[in-house]
Amino acid sequence: MTHPFDTLPAPRHPDPADAPALRWGVLAPGAIAADFTDALHGHSGQRVVAAGSRSAERAAAFAAAHGVERSYGSYEQLVTDPEVDVVYVASPHPQHLELATLAIGAGKHVLIEKPIAVTARDATTIAEAARQAGVFAMEAMWTRYLPQTDIVRQLLDDGAFGDLRVVTADFGFAADFDPASRMFDPALGGGALLDLGVYAVSWASFALGAPESVIASGSLAPTGVDEQAALILTSADGAQALLSTGVRAATPSLATISGSAGRVETDSPFWSPSGLRFFRGDGSAAAHWTDTSGRHGRDGMVYEAAALARYVADGLTESPLHPLDESISTLVTIDEARRQIGTVGVGGGPAD
Ligand SMILES: NC(=O)c1ccc[n+]([C@@H]2O[C@H](COP(=O)([O-])OP(=O)(O)OC[C@H]3O[C@@H](n4cnc5c(N)ncnc54)[C@H](OP(=O)(O)O)[C@@H]3O)[C@@H](O)[C@H]2O)c1
């Protein structure tokens, strides 16, 4: 039996290299800032022109290593550079609120690493500041801007799944326990849910929207942050998302969406350029798509940067593919999961 989606739609992504070039400033030049800068310089006309660190030496070393023209020994200096169009906030999560509002206050557009903040309340503060300032603001949920995600978006829009019933996603890796690391220290926003689980919760939101109820079960590291978590999110119509995340074991990093008329299974990992398979409602395989762009792993961050550059050129202040209210509602789900599991929050008390 043929199915209307035996042939998958093509991703509707213009080449990231063709997006209008913006001048980017990196705030907090750590591990992800390095990969982001290299992705932009290697795969697009976007240019990171300045790096701002708490240390002039670290800023200068980052600039030298990644082909960045200017470096600053304070975050304030970077956000007041008149030749920076957009600031990329790449600090640990608890500093996103302070650094994003610093950049917004200086009139800069902002791309804020995931999760946009550690709580829905802080995310709301960022959104309100950006809306008041009239600048563009977006969470760096780069999966939303990948070609494979656009194929799934078209399948969702075209009703290819029929009645949506079950969504799954997992993201886990094996980290050695280090109480001082960003992954395990509550003060640095530690825990699997904020760092990795946010991708799975965002995938569920992409397919089903915000859930009506959240059930979470998990275990805590000796520092009190969640090191493993399983979530059941239920929508008003009974559709469910089954999500898993953890920092003590590498899990497959697969995502699926299943409905009465068909299902999609991503290749691994679902959160960076990979591929997907579509199956008919009777379970038979219909079509397979593989990303052959040559943009592997974190090079895929170039898509979110190119999307942002186009949105800014079009005069938008939020991403139509992932608006700030969705970043906030994702954190409402994570707040609730952290509360149920008993995660220790950034301040050492309960996560709120
Ligand atoms: N998109 C992705 O695939 C991806 C992957 C990894 C991480 N991330 C996100 O990116 C963010 C940063 O992660 P990362 O792994 O790059 O972190 P990192 O390397 O540990 O830290 C980034 C930088 O933040 C600055 N910083 C500011 N306040 C700090 C504080 N109190 N403690 C430590 N550093 C502080 C430091 O730079 P200076 O002191 O020099 O200013 C540091 O180098 C996180 O929110 C994470 O979720 C995203």
The ligand as a MOL file (V3000), in Angstrom:
LIG
                    3D

  0  0  0     0  0            999 V3000
M  V30 BEGIN CTAB
M  V30 COUNTS 48 52 0 0 0
M  V30 BEGIN ATOM
M  V30 1 N 24.3820 23.7950 21.9420 0
M  V30 2 C 25.1200 22.8130 22.4350 0
M  V30 3 O 25.3310 21.7730 21.8170 0
M  V30 4 C 25.7580 22.9990 23.7740 0
M  V30 5 C 26.7990 22.1560 24.1510 0
M  V30 6 C 27.4220 22.3910 25.3670 0
M  V30 7 C 26.9800 23.4050 26.1950 0
M  V30 8 N 25.9330 24.1840 25.8040 0 CHG=1
M  V30 9 C 25.4480 25.2530 26.6840 0
M  V30 10 O 26.4000 26.2890 26.6870 0
M  V30 11 C 26.5030 26.8600 27.9700 0
M  V30 12 C 27.9620 26.8450 28.3840 0
M  V30 13 O 28.4590 25.5360 28.4100 0
M  V30 14 P 30.0320 25.2280 28.2710 0
M  V30 15 O 30.1770 23.7580 28.3690 0
M  V30 16 O 30.5830 25.9490 27.1280 0 CHG=-1
M  V30 17 O 30.5090 25.8690 29.6510 0
M  V30 18 P 31.9640 26.2480 30.1450 0
M  V30 19 O 32.9730 26.0130 29.0910 0
M  V30 20 O 32.1500 25.5720 31.4600 0
M  V30 21 O 31.7700 27.7950 30.5160 0
M  V30 22 C 31.5970 28.7880 29.5930 0
M  V30 23 C 32.2200 30.0740 30.1170 0
M  V30 24 O 31.3330 30.7520 30.9930 0
M  V30 25 C 32.0790 31.7590 31.6920 0
M  V30 26 N 31.5210 31.8710 33.0380 0
M  V30 27 C 30.8080 32.9220 33.4870 0
M  V30 28 N 30.4490 32.7460 34.7560 0
M  V30 29 C 30.9470 31.5670 35.1370 0
M  V30 30 C 30.9210 30.8420 36.3450 0
M  V30 31 N 30.2960 31.3130 37.4370 0
M  V30 32 N 31.5560 29.6590 36.4030 0
M  V30 33 C 32.1730 29.1670 35.3040 0
M  V30 34 N 32.2390 29.8090 34.1190 0
M  V30 35 C 31.6250 31.0020 34.0350 0
M  V30 36 C 33.5270 31.3180 31.6220 0
M  V30 37 O 34.1990 32.2280 30.7730 0
M  V30 38 P 34.9850 33.5220 31.3030 0
M  V30 39 O 35.1830 33.3800 32.7660 0
M  V30 40 O 36.2370 33.4780 30.5120 0
M  V30 41 O 34.1170 34.6850 30.9770 0
M  V30 42 C 33.4710 29.9550 30.9390 0
M  V30 43 O 34.5610 29.6940 30.1190 0
M  V30 44 C 25.5720 26.0710 28.8850 0
M  V30 45 O 24.3880 26.7810 29.1170 0
M  V30 46 C 25.2820 24.8010 28.1070 0
M  V30 47 O 23.9900 24.2820 28.3130 0
M  V30 48 C 25.3350 24.0050 24.6140 0
M  V30 END ATOM
M  V30 BEGIN BOND
M  V30 1 1 1 2
M  V30 2 2 2 3
M  V30 3 1 2 4
M  V30 4 1 4 5
M  V30 5 2 4 48
M  V30 6 2 5 6
M  V30 7 1 6 7
M  V30 8 2 7 8
M  V30 9 1 8 9
M  V30 10 1 8 48
M  V30 11 1 9 10
M  V30 12 1 9 46
M  V30 13 1 10 11
M  V30 14 1 11 12
M  V30 15 1 11 44
M  V30 16 1 12 13
M  V30 17 1 13 14
M  V30 18 2 14 15
M  V30 19 1 14 16
M  V30 20 1 14 17
M  V30 21 1 17 18
M  V30 22 2 18 19
M  V30 23 1 18 20
M  V30 24 1 18 21
M  V30 25 1 21 22
M  V30 26 1 22 23
M  V30 27 1 23 24
M  V30 28 1 23 42
M  V30 29 1 24 25
M  V30 30 1 25 26
M  V30 31 1 25 36
M  V30 32 1 26 27
M  V30 33 1 26 35
M  V30 34 2 27 28
M  V30 35 1 28 29
M  V30 36 1 29 30
M  V30 37 2 29 35
M  V30 38 1 30 31
M  V30 39 2 30 32
M  V30 40 1 32 33
M  V30 41 2 33 34
M  V30 42 1 34 35
M  V30 43 1 36 37
M  V30 44 1 36 42
M  V30 45 1 37 38
M  V30 46 2 38 39
M  V30 47 1 38 40
M  V30 48 1 38 41
M  V30 49 1 42 43
M  V30 50 1 44 45
M  V30 51 1 44 46
M  V30 52 1 46 47
M  V30 END BOND
M  V30 END CTAB
M  END
